[in-house]
Amino acid sequence: MKILKAIVILLLATATFGGCKKEQETQFNIHKPQGYAIIANFDPNGRSPVVFVFPDDQKSGMKMYQLRGEIAGVYTVNGNENELTFASQDATFKFKIAAGKIISSDQVFTKAELIRVPTEDQLAGKTFTGAYYNSQNGAMRYPKFFYAFYPIGNKVNVGIEVGTNLRTETYTPIGNVAAFMKGNGITEFIVKMPDGSIMCNYRDGQGSSYGLFK
């Protein structure tokens, strides 16, 4: 009986230690941010998503993605060890991080959240529908737009009404939460936001549009 009790205690201790170790391994380390990304919104109405992706290696390179495309930069951590700065040739952005969460950021962002990069593409194999509105005046452009992502291959069918495919595009996956497409005079940026909503940006010869899809 004593031997059995000792075995049970040992197993419980091992499980507890293993759980603590796993939690420590997944905890965000500002000095080693690989495997994490930052999703933010630029304009006051939250219509311009941007994704910051840390490198997979230990280098200081960092990339920012938005409707404009990819912007390469570097990240640094300041002396008090809770402020991370992204700097590129065009701009510099700062994020204060505590307990694995962004507690403040530059005023250009309406909201910024730190996420752990999912192991699988969150858009692949799914269809998202919604309406596109003119970014300047809010006028409706496309009331029934859709993106139907292939399960594999980074392909997506695009159209202005489900069931009527206008074109098939190859997209660049970003942090397994976003897709960027550019070609034939059209640029598109689709992001799965931390709250689960799908924010989309679209630009062609008529200007920029935004949409909240589901």
N, C-alpha and C positions, 0 to 999 in steps of 0.2 A: 504493500500500500504506500509506504514511504517512497519507494522507487518510482511508482506511478505518479505520485504527487510532484516529485522532483522533475520528472519529465514534462509534466504539464506546465510547471512554472518556467522551465527552460524554454519551452515552445512559445509561451506568452511573451517572455522577455525578448526572444529572437524576433518575433513579429513586431513588437513595439519598437525595437532598435531599427529594424528594417524600414518601418514606416517613417520614423524620424529621419533616417538617412535619406530616404527618397524625397521627403519634404525639403530637406536642406539642399539636395541636388537640384531641385527645380526652383529654388528661391532666386529671385533676380539679384544679380550682382552688377552694380553699375560699372565696375572695372572690367567685367567680362560679360557684356550684354548680348553676346551671340545667342541666337535662338529667339530673340524678342523683336518686336516692331512697335512703332508708335503710329497710331491713327489719329488724325486731327482734322479740323475743319477751318477753312480760311475765312470765308465771308461771314458777316453778322447773322445771316439767315441759315448758316450751316449747309450751304449748297455747293461748296467746293472742297471735297475731301482731298487729303494728302496722306501718303503713307511713307514713313521713314523706316528703312530696313537696315539692320546691322549686318556686318559681314559674317560669313560662316567661320572664318579663321580668326586669329587673334590680332589682326591688323586694325588700324584706326579708321580705315575707309568706311564710309556710310553713304547710302543713296536715298534720295528723296524722289517720290513719284507723284505726279498730279496730271491734269489734263495737258499741261505743257510738255510732259514727257519725263525722262529721267534726268535728275540733277545730281552729279557726283560731288561728294564733300568728305569731310573728316569729322570725327567727334572727339571731344576732349572732356575731361572731368575736372572741375575746379577744386580748390584746396579744401573746401568743407565737405567734399565727397558726396554731395547730394544734388549737385547741379551739373547737367549734361548739356554741352553746347554742340550744335551742328553748324558747321561753317562751309560755305561754298564760295565760288567767285561772285555770286550774285547777292547772297544774303547770309545772315547769321541768326539762328534761333536757339533759345535756351529753354530747358525744361528742368524743373525741380522735382526730384523723385524721392519718396520716402515710403518704406514698407512695401515696395513693389508697385507703387501707384504714383502717377503724376499729380502733384499737389498744386502746381502753378506752371504757367507757360507764358510766352510772349503774348501781348494783347492782340496780335494779328489772328490768333486762334480763338475760336469761340469755345472749343473743347478739344482736349488732347488726352488720349488714353494709351497706356502701355499694355501690350498684349503678348502672350506667348504664341509664337508662330505655330499654327496647326500642322500636324504631320501630313495632312491631306488637303488638296485643293478644295476649298469650301464652295467653289462655283461649279466645279466639274459635275456633269450629269444632271444638272438642275436647269429649270426654265424660270426666268424672272420676267414679270410683266409690269408695265406702269405707263405713266404719261410723261412726256417731255415738255418743258415750258421754257420760253425765251428768258434768258438770264437778265436781260435789260428791262423788259416791261411785264414779264410774267404771263404773256400771252401763250395760249396753248399751241403747241406745234404738232405733236403726235399723241393722240389720246390712248392708243392701244399698242405701244411699242413693246417689243420683246427681245430677249436674249435667251437662246436655247443652247447651253453648253454641252459639248460632247463629254462622255464619261472619261475618255482618254484622248490624248493627241493635241491638246491645247487648241481645239477648234470650237467655233460657236456659230450657230445660225442666227441671223439678225433680220428683223422685219418690222413693219408698222402695224401688223395684226397677226395674232397667233394663227398658225396654219398656212400663212402666206410668207414663205421665205424669200427675201429679196437678195440676200448675199450670205456667203459663208466666209468667215474671217479666221485667221490664225492670230491668237492673242499671246501676249507675254504675261505669264503668271507672276504675281508680286506677293511675296510673303504668304502664299497660299490663301490670301484673303482678297486679292484684287486682280484685275485684268486690264491690260493696256493694249489698244489697237490703233493703228494708224495706216491709212492707205486710201487711194482714190479720192483724196481731198477731204476725208472724214477722219476725225480723231475721237476715240471713245475711251472712257476710264470708268470702270465699274468696281465698286468697293463694298464688301460686306462689313458693315460697321459693327462695333462692339455690342450694340443692342440688338443685332440680328437683322436690321433693315439693310436694304441694298440701295446705296446712293450712286447715281450715274451722272456723268458729265458727257456732253456731246458737242462737237464743234465741226461746222462745215462752212461753206461759202456764205451762208446767211448769218453766221455768228455762233455764239455759244448757247447751250441749253442745259437744263438740269432736270433731274427726275428722281423720285423716291419710289423704288420698285419693290415688289414682293413676290 
